[in-house]
Amino acid sequence: LVETNYKIHCRGYFDPVEDRLKAVAEYFPCNFDFVLASNEELGGGGVRETKPAVLYVGSWDTCGITERILRSSTRQSCSGDDQTIISLSDFLNYWIYLYEAIHFHLYKLSIELGEMAYLDEVCDLTNLTLRQFSPNFVRNVMKPWLRITQSFYPETTRRIYVLNPPAIVSVAWNLVTPLLSKGTLEKVRFVRDFEGSADDFCARGKCV
């Protein structure tokens, strides 16, 4: 996805050189295969927009990452070479790098297309539970995370599709919405009647 010292692994995992950033990615499975495929298709002509990224939100281990971040804050070695810990800075740096990589990708596409290119996101909420929105995660991790995305990357996405929302989604949504801008909220589309995986949703061209 980017041409620097880091790289994106296909099959959904971010694989930067820094071990701590790689460790963060293990808690947040995503799939950028569809985005990467856009480059090849655009090169062949006929395709006018990039394909979506898939975020498997229901599989995100927010409890695990929060525990490691909070544990690191109590250890003096968090600024050294101890690879068993992940600091909040490590966590935020991972997402900053990912957003910057996406922006670089969209910039290249925009030049090739002669118009602004945007990214759609498909957020798969399969198996989402309220346990993923613990007070520690919301207060210590989610708030600073969303503060960065809303302040510096508000226009990366065109639309955000929320796939397979469970019954508890209204509670989770109430926790998230106060941290999102009006512009971001207007991009969200809940998809409740699609049978299949998030990858199927993208492959069938449902992002319209």
C-alpha positions in Angstrom: 0.0 0.0 0.0 2.9 2.3 0.5 6.4 2.6 -0.8 8.5 3.3 2.3 10.5 1.1 4.7 7.2 -0.3 5.8 4.7 -2.5 4.0 1.1 -3.7 4.0 0.6 -7.4 4.1 -2.2 -8.7 1.9 -4.5 -11.0 3.7 -5.3 -8.3 6.1 -2.3 -7.6 8.3 -0.1 -4.5 8.6 3.5 -5.5 8.7 5.8 -2.6 9.6 9.4 -3.0 10.5 8.9 -1.8 14.0 7.9 -4.9 16.1 5.7 -2.8 18.4 3.7 -1.5 15.5 3.4 -5.0 14.1 2.1 -6.1 17.5 -0.6 -3.5 17.4 -1.8 -4.8 14.1 -2.4 -8.3 15.5 -5.2 -6.8 17.7 -7.0 -5.1 14.8 -7.5 -7.4 11.8 -8.2 -5.5 8.5 -8.2 -6.4 4.9 -6.7 -4.1 2.2 -6.6 -6.6 -0.6 -9.5 -4.8 -2.4 -7.7 -1.5 -2.1 -4.5 -2.9 -3.5 -6.4 -4.5 -6.4 -7.5 -1.1 -7.4 -4.0 -0.2 -8.6 -3.9 -3.1 -11.0 -7.4 -2.5 -12.4 -6.8 1.2 -12.7 -3.6 0.4 -14.7 -5.8 -1.6 -17.1 -8.2 1.3 -17.6 -12.0 1.5 -17.1 -12.1 1.7 -13.3 -12.9 5.1 -11.9 -12.6 4.6 -8.2 -10.7 2.8 -5.5 -12.2 -0.3 -3.7 -13.1 -0.5 -0.1 -11.0 -1.4 3.0 -12.5 -4.0 5.3 -12.2 -3.5 9.1 -13.2 -6.6 11.1 -14.4 -4.6 14.1 -16.2 -7.5 15.7 -12.9 -9.3 15.9 -10.9 -6.4 17.3 -9.3 -7.3 20.7 -9.8 -4.0 22.4 -9.5 -5.6 25.8 -6.1 -7.1 25.0 -4.6 -3.9 23.6 -5.9 -1.8 26.4 -4.4 -4.2 29.0 -1.0 -4.0 27.3 -1.1 -0.2 27.0 -2.1 0.3 30.6 0.6 -2.2 31.7 3.2 -0.3 29.7 2.4 3.0 31.4 3.5 1.5 34.7 6.8 0.2 33.5 10.0 2.2 33.1 11.1 0.0 30.2 8.3 1.2 27.9 10.7 3.6 26.3 13.4 1.0 25.8 13.7 -2.1 23.7 11.2 -4.3 25.6 9.1 -5.8 22.8 6.6 -7.3 25.3 4.9 -3.9 25.8 2.9 -1.5 23.7 2.5 2.1 24.7 -0.3 4.5 23.8 2.2 6.2 21.5 2.9 2.9 19.8 -0.8 2.4 19.3 -1.4 5.9 17.9 1.7 5.8 15.7 0.4 2.6 14.1 -2.9 4.3 13.1 -1.1 7.5 12.0 1.2 5.5 9.8 -1.8 3.6 8.3 -3.8 6.8 7.7 -0.7 8.4 6.0 -0.3 5.3 3.9 -3.9 5.5 2.7 -3.6 9.2 2.0 -0.5 8.5 -0.1 -2.4 5.8 -2.0 -5.4 8.0 -2.6 -3.1 10.9 -3.7 -1.6 8.6 -6.4 -5.0 7.5 -7.5 -6.3 11.0 -7.7 -3.4 12.0 -10.0 -4.0 9.0 -12.3 -7.8 9.5 -12.4 -7.7 13.3 -12.7 -10.1 13.7 -9.9 -10.3 13.2 -6.2 -10.2 9.6 -5.0 -11.8 8.5 -1.8 -11.9 5.3 0.2 -15.0 3.4 1.3 -14.8 1.4 4.6 -16.7 -1.7 5.4 -16.9 -2.3 9.1 -17.9 -5.8 9.9 -19.5 -6.0 13.3 -20.0 -9.8 13.4 -19.4 -11.1 16.9 -19.3 -7.5 18.3 -19.8 -7.4 22.1 -20.1 -4.7 24.7 -17.0 -6.1 26.4 -15.0 -4.5 23.6 -16.2 -1.1 24.8 -14.9 -1.3 28.4 -14.5 2.0 30.3 -10.7 1.7 30.2 -10.7 1.3 26.4 -13.1 4.1 25.8 -11.4 6.5 28.2 -7.7 5.6 27.6 -7.5 4.4 24.0 -10.6 5.2 21.9 -10.9 8.8 22.8 -7.3 9.8 21.9 -7.5 7.6 18.8 -10.7 9.2 17.5 -9.4 12.6 18.4 -6.5 12.1 16.0 -8.7 10.7 13.2 -11.3 13.4 13.4 -8.7 16.2 13.7 -6.3 15.2 10.9 -8.0 12.6 8.7 -11.7 13.6 8.4 -11.9 13.3 4.6 -10.2 10.0 3.9 -13.4 8.1 3.5 -16.3 8.6 1.2 -18.7 6.2 2.9 -18.6 3.9 5.9 -20.7 0.7 5.6 -21.6 -0.9 8.9 -22.2 -4.6 8.2 -24.0 -7.2 10.3 -24.8 -4.8 13.3 -25.8 -6.9 16.3 -28.6 -6.0 18.7 -26.2 -4.2 21.1 -25.0 -1.9 18.4 -27.2 1.0 19.6 -25.4 1.0 23.0 -21.9 0.9 21.3 -23.1 3.6 18.9 -24.0 5.9 21.7 -20.5 5.6 23.1 -18.9 6.4 19.7 -21.1 9.1 18.2 -20.1 11.9 20.7 -16.5 11.5 19.5 -17.4 11.7 15.8 -17.9 14.8 13.7 -21.2 15.6 11.9 -19.4 15.0 8.6 -18.3 11.5 9.6 -21.7 10.6 10.9 -23.3 11.5 7.6 -21.1 9.0 5.8 -22.3 6.0 7.9 -24.7 3.5 6.2 -26.0 0.5 8.3 -26.5 -2.6 6.2 -28.8 -5.1 7.9 -30.1 -7.2 5.0 -27.0 -8.6 3.4 -26.3 -12.3 3.8 -22.6 -13.1 3.5 -19.2 -11.9 4.7 -17.7 -8.5 4.5 -15.4 -9.7 1.8 -18.4 -11.0 -0.2 -20.0 -7.6 0.3 -17.0 -5.9 -1.4 -16.5 -8.5 -4.0 -20.1 -8.2 -5.2 -19.8 -4.5 -5.6 -22.3 -3.6 -2.9 -20.5 -0.3 -2.0 -22.7 2.0 -4.0 
